[in-house]
């Protein structure tokens, strides 16, 4: 049985302190697009300086290091129970080393566990796959952006929309407008279409692992992703809600089967501090990837 | 492009600011969030200030006149020489202090409140009446803001916990944007309304 504890600590450090290059590039492009001397340009300048400082000093990009959400793909015969123990141990170590802020509080009492572990905290999803190595993905999702997520049941008395691409578009635009700059824009929207209330949101969050510049395998969803990114940016909300040209860096949509009675559109909002990394661990050799 | 402001700030300098203006703030300010605001209102503004709290009251009265409160729960490290150092100090969501903020601005003569996400009508009215602004810090820029904290002057009410205590800090060129000014204008209201019109146009309504 492999011990991946120290590897996972490295993964956490990397996610928390070293923003992925595709996100940094997108932020740089967004800064260049804003009017010289505008508040939007200034905000993005500050963001980019902060990203560089965090990388150099090894300090968290944002103090809200969020909920650690892990996705683990393991070969046949590797114990998921053992991996879960190792991941929880890694989270405790990463908290001690200040890569993570102690962020797990009991839901009702508000008492902080002090080490980022608790009931279903961190979140860990497992999947067995056909390869002979382990892959671990990590998303650090801050509370401010998580609060801007949304789920639409279409149609409903509160939200009239059609059960098709037009309805998905309307829901995503509505959610982006409601979020304004509160989720620390410019962010990335993960969208799940179909499923039930749980799987729909899970699909939305999984989209956040996609590289910003990738192409959706479905041509119609790919077209909608690009259209929505353009249209949300036309709303003019801008970085931090100061007004400006870039409100989102990307929109990523995933589809899943649903029961005939339901049509859910779920939206996960990820802030500009889009902290996601993937690690592969093969016979002691480790590779860190920006996205999957 | 930024206006430089140094605490204590005059009313004239505040009245010259408008929404969208960028500010680089320097001087000694105080952090304060939920527990601090509740305490100030209950102990000093509505309450009679028991004698045990008099020392802090005098510190706050002197430091907050023309001064600034920052909505922030910092990550703080105690160095080997015993001095405190700010490690991460991004803004926290301000709207939770809406019930208290107007009274605190009026009572202590605050000229500025720094936070994230903006505030509502009561605070906007207090800014207009008493000559104060709401300054929006860059959410998530925790490392950069911590670097702008040059010295921890003192900490008060550490028994509230590290994030909730009053940290009296000297900052240099702390970057923020005026999103609520002393002329009754709110950038948050304006952007919300503008984007709502554009949304309606996109949806063909």
Interface residues (C-beta under 8 A of the other chain):
Chain A: X37 X38 X39 X42 X43 X46 X47 X49 X50 X53 X54 X57 X59 X60 X61 X62 X63 X64 X98 X101 X142 X144 X170 X173 X174 X177 X180 X181 X182 X184 X231 X234 X235 X236 X237 X238 X240 X241 X242 X243 X271 X272 X273
Chain B: X1 X2 X20 X21 X22 X73 X74 X75 X87 X88 X89 X90 X93 X116 X117 X118 X136 X138 X139 X140 X141 X142 X143 X144 X146 X147 X175 X177 X179 X187 X188 X190 X191 X192 X194 X195 X196 X198 X199 X202 X203
